[in-house]
C-alpha cells in the first residue's frame, strides 16, 4: 500500500527528504521563473485568443498539481506556444473569439485533455505517443512556429486579420495592409529587434563585461520583462493608447477563479479530437524535456505517471479559468539552470504568480499587444528549424517525405490535418519499407562455415539448392512478397530441389506469414521442391511449434545454415549422409 | 518494344504456341465451366440485387478481356459471392433495388473498380493489397459467408426483408415471419437439402459405383443444374407461380448490351470508397487463387499485370450491363481440374454463355428464386470457417484479436466498416508488438565467444559493462522505449561506465531511432557513461555513417560483441589493452 501511494504521489518520495538546502535552491529558482513567466503567460493567452489573465491562471493551479503528481523534478508546467496555437485553432471552430463561449470552450478543452491524459496514464497507454515519429514532430513544431509568428504579425502591424492556415493569414494581412497603425508598428518592430538582439548578443556582451554565467543568463531571460516595462511606460507617458495602439487594458486583480468547463454533448463532440491531439503533442514535448533534464542528474521519470501529472495539471486549469497546459521547454530549462531541486520550486513559482495576479495586474494596463506579439515571435522563431529537411534527406528518404508532408500540410491546411497526415504517412512509409524486405541469396564462403550474398562475394553454390536469407520479420505486409519471390526464383531454376530459408534476422512470424509459409511449402511440394528452415530464433521456433506448419513442411529445420548446407549439398570436408 | 508488348499483353506469349491439343483441352473445360456458370451467374445477380441477366453479362466480356490481359492460365473471372455482397451493400446506399438507378450504380461501381485496378497495375501498387492480413481476410470472408447465407433466407421463406448487417437482417426476417409462403419454403428447403447432400455425399457415392474421378467431379458440380431443372419443371407443371412462389420471370434474349456507367460527381463520390474496397478484396482473392493454381504447373503470375487484367475485366463489365467481377475460387478450380491449358478456355466459356444468353433464357422463366438462394447458401457456407478463431488463438493473440474484431464488426456494422476496422487493427497491433521489442541483457558464455541472456544462462558479466541485444529494427514506434529502457537500466547500476548495444538483429534504424540513439548517447554522457555499438549490419552502418551520430558517440563501434567484451571488460584469455 505504501509503495502504491508513492507510485501515484511522487511527492511522498521527495517530500520526506526535503531540507533547508533544497528549500533555498527551490526559492531562488522560483523567483527567476516567476519573473520570466509573467510576460510569457500574458503573451501565450493572447496567442490562444484568450484574455491575458487566462495565461497567468493557467500557470498557477497546474503547477501545484504537477508538483504533487508529476515525476520530473525540474519540469515547469503552464501555457506553451504550440499548445496555445492548437487551442486557438480548436476553439476558433466552435466559438467567436472574445465571447464568453470562447473562454468556456477553452476550459472544456483543458478538461477533456486532462481527462484523456489521466485515462492514458491509468491504463499505461503512454506508448501511443510513440506513433508521432521524430520527423513528424520536428516538421510539426517547425510549421507551428511559422504559423504562430505569422499569426502575430497582425498585432505588430496593428491590423485585424484572421485565418488558421498560412495562405489564409497572408491573404488576410495583405487585405488589411491599408489599416496599418504606424505607432503600433514602430513599437512592435522595435521590441522585436531588441528581443532578437538580447537573445543573440546580450549574453556574450555581459560575459565580456565580466558578468557571471548565471547572472548573464538571468538578464538575458529577463529581456522580455525589460521590453514590457519600456513599452508600457512609453504608451503611458505619451498616451499612445489614444492614438490607436491596442493595449492589454483591465486585467482583474484576483486569484484564479473557480470555473466550470462546458460539457454539452455538442461542445464535447467538437473538441474531443482536438483535445486528444493536444494531449498527445503536449505529452511528447513534455516527456522529452523531462527526460533530458532527468538524465543530467542521473534521475529517471516514469512516462505513464507523467501522463497523470500532466492530466491533473490540465484538469486544474479547467476549473481555475485556464486553458490547456503542458511542460514547457524554455521555462523548464530556466527552472533547471536556476537550480530547482524538487517540484516544490514549481509550487513557489505558483505562489509568485498568484501574488502577481492579485497585485501587479494594474501595472500591465498600458502594455501594448505589439510587445507581447514581439515576445512570441522571437520565442517561436527558435522553434523553426528547417535543417530537419536536409538532415532527413541525407539520412533516409522516407523520413524526409514524412517531414515535408507534415510541414506542407500543417502550413497549408492547418495544424490538425498536418499532424494527422504526418502520423498516417509515417506509419504507411514504415510498412512500405518492410513490405519489400532485403532478401539475399547466399552461398558458402570457401574454407569457412559462413554464408554470404552470392552477388557480392565469391561463394560456393549448388544448382539444386537455393538458400535465401530474409533480413526482416515476416508479417502480413511482406508475407505475399516472400511468396512471389520464392515462386519466381524456383520457376527460374529448373534443377532446384531444395529451398532453405535462413531466418537469423527474423524476429517474428505472424499468422499471415505462417499461412504464407504454408502456401509456399505446398506450392514448392507441387513443383517437387522441399522447403527447409535454418537458424530459427527461439521465440519464433516456439510459436511455429504451436502450429501444424512444421509437421506439413517438406523439409527440415536446421540449427545452423552450415548443417543445412552439409546435408543438402553433400559438399563439405565432412562426408555427410545424403 | 517487342518484350514490352508481351508484358502488357500476355496473350502474345501463350498465343504463339497455341496448338490442337491445347484447343481440345480448353474446349472441354469451357463446356464444363459454362454449364456450372449458368445457375451461378443468375444466383449471384440475385445476391447483388440485380436482374438475373446481369450475372450472365458480367461473365462474358470480362472473361474475354481477362484472357487478353491476365497472366494466370486457369483463372476464371466473373461474379463471385463476396463481391456480389459488397456490390449490394454499396449500391444499396445510393439507389433503391429494382430501379434503373440501381443498375446504373452497379455499372459505375464496376467502372470505378476497373479504373482503380488498372491504375494500381500501371503504377505497380499491387503491394497495397498486402495491408489486408490473412486473419482479416479470413475473418471477413467467414463473416461475409454468414451475412450472405442470412440474406438469402428471405428468398427461402418467400418473405420480403431488408438490412445489411446481421442484426438488421434477423430482426427484419422475424418481423415478416407471418408472411411465409409455405410452397416457396418447401422448394427452398428441399433444394438446400439436395445440394448439401450432393456436396457432401454424391462424389463418394459415385466413386463407389465405379465412376471415374473427373466424371464424379463434374456430376457433383452439376448438382445446382439438376436442382434448377427439377424445381423449374415443378413450378411450370403445377403452376406454383400463381400460388405466390417468386420466379425469375422474363430474361431478355440478347447478347450483352452496350451500357454506359453513370458518372455524376455525386454517384462517383458515393461509390469511390466501396469501389476501392471491392477492387482490393477482389484482387487479393483472385491472386491467391491464381498463384495456387500456377504453382501446380510450376508457372508464375505477375501480380501487377493481374491488376491490369482484372481492371480490364471490370471495365468490360461496366460497358456491357454487368457489375464488379473478380477471379472466382470455385469456377477457377473447376476450369483447372477440367484441364484448361490457356486463357482461351475462358474465351470459349464466354462464347458458351453468350449462346445461353441468346437462346436459353426463356427456359429459366419458371425458375424459383428459392432455388437460386439455395445454391448461394450451400456455396457460401463452405466459406464460413470459424476454426480461424481457434487457430489464431493458439498461434498469436494479436492475430486472434484482428480476426475477432473483423468478424464481429462485419456482422454487426456491415462489410465496409468490418474490413476497414480489420485493416486498422492489424496495422495497430503490428506496431504495438514492435513498440516493445524483445531486449535481452547478455553476458559471455564461459570458454566461448558467444553471448546469451543473463537471465536464462550462466554467463560472465562485469559490473561496469551492460550489454543489451535488441531483437527488432529500431524505428519511431520503439525508439522511445529504448530510451526509457537504457535510462532505467543505467540509473539502477551506479557502477556502470559502458553500455553496448548489440545490433545483430537490427535490420533498420530510421531517423527517429537515430535521434533517440543521439539522445541516449548524450544522456549517458551526462551520467559519465559511454555508449558503444556492436555487430551493426552493413546497410545500417552505411546509413549511420551518413549522420553525425558516430562522430558524437562516446564509445566505439565493434565488429563483434566479443571484441567489445575483450576491450571493455579487460577479461579474456587474450590480454587486451584497456
Interface residues (C-beta under 8 A of the other chain):
Chain A: X127 X129 X130 X131 X132 X133 X134 X135 X136 X287 X288 X291 X292 X294 X295 X296 X298 X299 X300 X303 X391 X392 X394 X395 X396 X398 X399 X426 X427 X430 X431 X432 X433 X434 X435 X436 X437 X438 X471 X472 X473 X475 X476 X477 X478 X479 X480 X481 X483 X484 X487 X488 X490 X491 X505 X507 X508 X510 X511 X512 X514 X515 X516 X519 X522 X523 X524 X526 X527 X537 X539 X543 X546 X547
Chain B: X127 X129 X130 X131 X132 X133 X134 X135 X136 X287 X288 X291 X292 X294 X295 X296 X298 X299 X300 X303 X391 X392 X394 X395 X396 X398 X399 X426 X427 X430 X431 X432 X433 X434 X435 X436 X437 X438 X471 X472 X473 X475 X476 X477 X478 X479 X480 X481 X483 X484 X487 X488 X490 X491 X505 X507 X508 X510 X511 X512 X514 X515 X516 X519 X522 X523 X524 X526 X527 X537 X539 X543 X546 X547
